[in-house]
Amino acid sequence: RAAALLLLSLPGAHSFLASPPPIGLRRSALDFPARPPFSVQFLGAASPKPGRGAVLAAARSVAVTDAASDVAAFEAWMDKIGVDVPHGELATFKGGLRGVISTDRISAGDLLCSYPRSATMDLSSVTECPCTDLVDAVFWDGIPEQWFVKLALWLVSEKRKGADSRWSEYIALLPSEMSTPFHWTDAQLDLLAYPPAVSAVREQRALFTDIHKRVTAAACAPLEPEELNHAMEMALSRAFDSYTPPPANLDLL
């Protein structure tokens, strides 16, 4: 299995970040062997009549910047790298949420989305540290079972490259801030009146603080906590298990 931080399928519910299955925070991408560069495909179940109510994937992020130019650039990037969405198109929904709508009737087994694995920031394909501007290879190889830290550092590095990053069009669509409970004040958390949730948020804050201390102690360049925290949130909310079984006729290739 592998993990990928980019394109889950499209902006909004997107995730071009690949990582191990984001179940807990203890599995390492290093546990998973690299996979051949097959294209990743999503198949669908039968859908209702096409229309804005037939949503394939709705944006789950908050504080999304609805920049038409960024979306247009992303669509052009999708065409360039070979993303195929035969039954859908990008759309903006009520409240500014981005996602995908079906453009025609979908039958069980129809292809919903296909894109080359090379389009993703896939940890399984990395053989050397991809962000030496931030940390050296020794630190990278020594990162423990927190795959999302590696994805976050890689994302920070790519974001700092600006237009020079091969994923700049995707990165431009990521939310610039989040309003999850992680960012709430203590008074707001107390209003939940649910101790397990409050405890989980505080544990995450403590974990992120510890990670930042360890990273900055070995970093090659300044890295503010907000920058690293945001990247870790992007990895944890957008990474997906990028493993796909090889084609059935692989033995014929």
C-alpha positions as CSV (number, residue, x, y, z in Angstrom):
1,R,0.0,0.0,0.0
2,A,1.1,3.6,-0.5
3,A,0.0,7.1,0.4
4,A,-0.6,10.0,-1.9
5,L,-1.1,13.7,-1.0
6,L,-2.5,14.9,-4.2
7,L,-5.7,14.6,-6.2
8,L,-8.2,12.3,-4.6
9,S,-10.1,13.2,-7.6
10,L,-10.7,16.9,-7.9
11,P,-10.4,20.2,-6.0
12,G,-12.5,20.1,-2.9
13,A,-12.5,16.5,-1.9
14,H,-9.2,16.5,-3.6
15,S,-6.1,14.8,-2.5
16,F,-3.1,14.3,-4.7
17,L,-1.2,13.3,-1.5
18,A,-0.6,9.6,-1.2
19,S,0.0,8.0,2.2
20,P,-0.7,4.8,4.1
21,P,-4.3,4.4,5.1
22,P,-5.0,7.4,7.4
23,I,-6.4,5.2,10.2
24,G,-4.6,6.4,13.3
25,L,-1.2,8.0,13.2
26,R,1.1,5.1,13.8
27,R,1.6,3.4,10.4
28,S,4.6,4.4,8.4
29,A,4.8,4.8,4.6
30,L,8.1,2.9,4.9
31,D,6.1,-0.2,5.7
32,F,4.6,-0.2,2.2
33,P,6.6,-1.3,-0.9
34,A,6.6,0.9,-4.0
35,R,4.0,0.2,-6.6
36,P,4.4,0.3,-10.4
37,P,3.2,3.5,-12.1
38,F,-0.3,2.3,-13.0
39,S,-3.0,4.9,-13.5
40,V,-5.4,5.2,-10.6
41,Q,-9.0,4.7,-11.4
42,F,-12.3,5.2,-9.5
43,L,-15.3,3.2,-10.6
44,G,-18.9,4.2,-9.8
45,A,-22.2,2.8,-8.7
46,A,-25.4,3.7,-10.6
47,S,-26.4,7.3,-10.1
48,P,-29.7,9.2,-10.3
49,K,-30.4,11.6,-13.1
50,P,-27.6,14.0,-13.8
51,G,-27.7,17.4,-12.3
52,R,-26.3,19.5,-9.4
53,G,-28.0,17.1,-7.0
54,A,-26.0,14.2,-8.3
55,V,-22.8,15.0,-6.5
56,L,-19.9,12.7,-7.0
57,A,-17.6,14.4,-4.5
58,A,-18.3,17.5,-2.5
59,A,-15.6,19.7,-0.9
60,R,-15.2,19.1,2.8
61,S,-12.7,21.8,3.5
62,V,-13.6,25.1,5.1
63,A,-12.4,28.6,4.2
64,V,-12.0,27.7,0.5
65,T,-10.9,30.4,-1.8
66,D,-13.1,30.5,-4.8
67,A,-10.6,31.8,-7.3
68,A,-11.9,31.2,-10.8
69,S,-8.4,31.7,-12.3
70,D,-7.0,29.0,-9.9
71,V,-9.7,26.6,-10.9
72,A,-9.1,27.2,-14.6
73,A,-5.4,26.7,-14.1
74,F,-6.1,23.4,-12.2
75,E,-8.4,22.2,-15.0
76,A,-5.6,23.0,-17.6
77,W,-3.2,21.1,-15.4
78,M,-5.6,18.1,-15.2
79,D,-5.7,18.0,-19.0
80,K,-1.9,18.2,-19.3
81,I,-1.2,15.3,-16.9
82,G,-3.9,13.1,-18.2
83,V,-6.7,13.2,-15.6
84,D,-9.9,11.8,-17.1
85,V,-13.3,12.5,-15.6
86,P,-15.6,11.2,-18.3
87,H,-18.9,11.7,-16.4
88,G,-18.3,14.8,-14.3
89,E,-17.1,18.4,-14.1
90,L,-15.9,20.8,-11.5
91,A,-18.6,22.8,-9.8
92,T,-19.0,25.3,-6.9
93,F,-21.9,24.6,-4.6
94,K,-23.9,26.6,-2.1
95,G,-21.6,28.2,0.5
96,G,-18.6,28.2,-1.9
97,L,-17.9,24.6,-1.5
98,R,-16.1,23.0,-4.5
99,G,-16.7,19.5,-5.8
100,V,-17.8,17.5,-8.8
101,I,-21.2,17.0,-10.4
102,S,-22.2,14.3,-12.8
103,T,-22.9,15.4,-16.3
104,D,-24.8,12.3,-17.5
105,R,-26.2,9.1,-16.1
106,I,-23.7,6.8,-14.5
107,S,-24.0,3.1,-14.6
108,A,-22.4,0.6,-12.2
109,G,-18.8,0.0,-13.2
110,D,-18.4,3.2,-15.2
111,L,-15.1,5.0,-14.8
112,L,-15.5,8.1,-12.6
113,C,-11.9,9.3,-12.5
114,S,-8.6,8.1,-13.8
115,Y,-5.2,9.8,-13.4
116,P,-1.5,8.7,-13.6
117,R,0.2,7.8,-10.3
118,S,2.9,10.2,-11.3
119,A,0.4,13.0,-10.7
120,T,0.5,12.3,-6.9
121,M,2.9,13.1,-4.2
122,D,3.3,9.4,-3.5
123,L,5.6,8.5,-0.6
124,S,5.9,4.9,-2.0
125,S,7.7,6.3,-5.0
126,V,10.2,8.4,-3.0
127,T,13.7,6.9,-2.8
128,E,15.5,10.0,-1.5
129,C,14.4,13.0,0.6
130,P,12.3,15.3,-1.7
131,C,12.6,18.3,0.5
132,T,16.3,18.8,1.2
133,D,15.7,22.6,1.4
134,L,14.0,21.8,4.7
135,V,15.6,18.7,6.2
136,D,18.5,16.5,5.3
137,A,18.4,12.9,4.3
138,V,19.4,11.6,7.7
139,F,16.5,13.3,9.4
140,W,14.1,12.3,6.7
141,D,15.0,8.6,6.9
142,G,14.8,8.8,10.7
143,I,11.3,10.2,10.9
144,P,9.3,7.6,12.9
145,E,6.0,6.1,12.1
146,Q,4.3,9.4,11.3
147,W,3.9,9.3,7.5
148,F,1.9,12.6,7.6
149,V,5.0,14.4,8.8
150,K,6.9,13.4,5.7
151,L,4.0,14.4,3.4
152,A,3.7,17.7,5.3
153,L,7.4,18.6,4.9
154,W,7.2,17.6,1.2
155,L,4.1,19.8,0.8
156,V,5.8,22.8,2.5
157,S,8.8,22.4,0.2
158,E,6.7,22.3,-2.9
159,K,4.5,25.2,-1.8
160,R,7.6,27.4,-1.2
161,K,8.7,26.7,-4.8
162,G,5.6,28.6,-6.1
163,A,5.0,28.2,-9.8
164,D,8.2,26.1,-10.1
165,S,6.5,23.2,-8.3
166,R,5.0,20.6,-10.6
167,W,1.9,20.6,-8.3
168,S,1.5,24.4,-8.1
169,E,-1.9,24.4,-9.6
170,Y,-3.2,21.9,-7.1
171,I,-1.5,23.6,-4.1
172,A,-3.1,26.9,-5.1
173,L,-6.5,25.4,-4.5
174,L,-5.7,24.1,-1.0
175,P,-7.5,26.2,1.8
176,S,-5.2,28.8,3.3
177,E,-6.7,28.2,6.8
178,M,-8.9,25.8,8.6
179,S,-11.6,26.3,11.2
180,T,-11.5,22.8,12.7
181,P,-11.6,22.3,16.5
182,F,-7.8,22.3,16.5
183,H,-8.0,26.1,16.0
184,W,-10.8,26.8,18.5
185,T,-10.2,28.6,21.7
186,D,-10.4,26.7,25.0
187,A,-13.7,28.5,25.7
188,Q,-15.1,27.3,22.4
189,L,-13.9,23.7,23.1
190,D,-15.6,23.7,26.5
191,L,-18.9,24.5,24.8
192,L,-18.8,21.1,23.2
193,A,-19.4,19.6,26.6
194,Y,-17.8,16.4,25.3
195,P,-14.6,15.6,27.1
196,P,-13.4,12.9,24.7
197,A,-13.4,15.4,21.8
198,V,-11.7,18.1,23.9
199,S,-9.1,15.7,25.0
200,A,-8.4,14.5,21.4
201,V,-7.9,18.1,20.3
202,R,-5.4,18.8,23.1
203,E,-3.5,15.7,22.4
204,Q,-3.2,16.7,18.7
205,R,-2.0,20.1,19.7
206,A,0.6,18.6,22.0
207,L,1.7,16.2,19.2
208,F,2.0,18.9,16.7
209,T,4.1,21.0,19.1
210,D,6.4,18.2,19.7
211,I,6.8,17.4,16.0
212,H,7.6,21.1,15.3
213,K,10.3,21.1,18.0
214,R,11.9,18.0,16.5
215,V,11.7,19.3,13.0
216,T,13.1,22.8,13.7
217,A,16.0,21.3,15.7
218,A,17.1,19.6,12.5
219,A,15.7,22.0,9.8
220,C,17.9,23.6,7.2
221,A,15.6,26.6,7.0
222,P,13.2,28.4,9.3
223,L,9.8,26.7,9.7
224,E,7.1,28.4,11.6
225,P,4.7,26.2,13.6
226,E,1.7,27.6,11.6
227,E,3.2,26.6,8.3
228,L,4.0,23.0,9.5
229,N,0.7,22.6,11.3
230,H,-1.2,23.6,8.2
231,A,0.7,21.2,6.0
232,M,0.1,18.4,8.5
233,E,-3.6,19.2,8.5
234,M,-3.6,19.0,4.7
235,A,-1.9,15.6,4.8
236,L,-4.2,14.2,7.4
237,S,-7.4,15.5,5.8
238,R,-6.4,14.8,2.1
239,A,-4.1,11.8,2.0
240,F,-5.6,8.6,0.7
241,D,-4.5,5.0,0.4
242,S,-3.1,5.0,-3.1
243,Y,-2.8,1.2,-3.5
244,T,-4.6,-0.2,-6.5
245,P,-4.4,-3.8,-7.7
246,P,-2.4,-4.3,-10.9
247,P,-4.3,-4.9,-14.2
248,A,-5.7,-8.4,-14.5
249,N,-3.6,-9.0,-17.7
250,L,-0.4,-7.8,-16.1
251,D,1.3,-11.1,-16.9
252,L,0.7,-10.4,-20.6
253,L,2.6,-7.2,-20.6
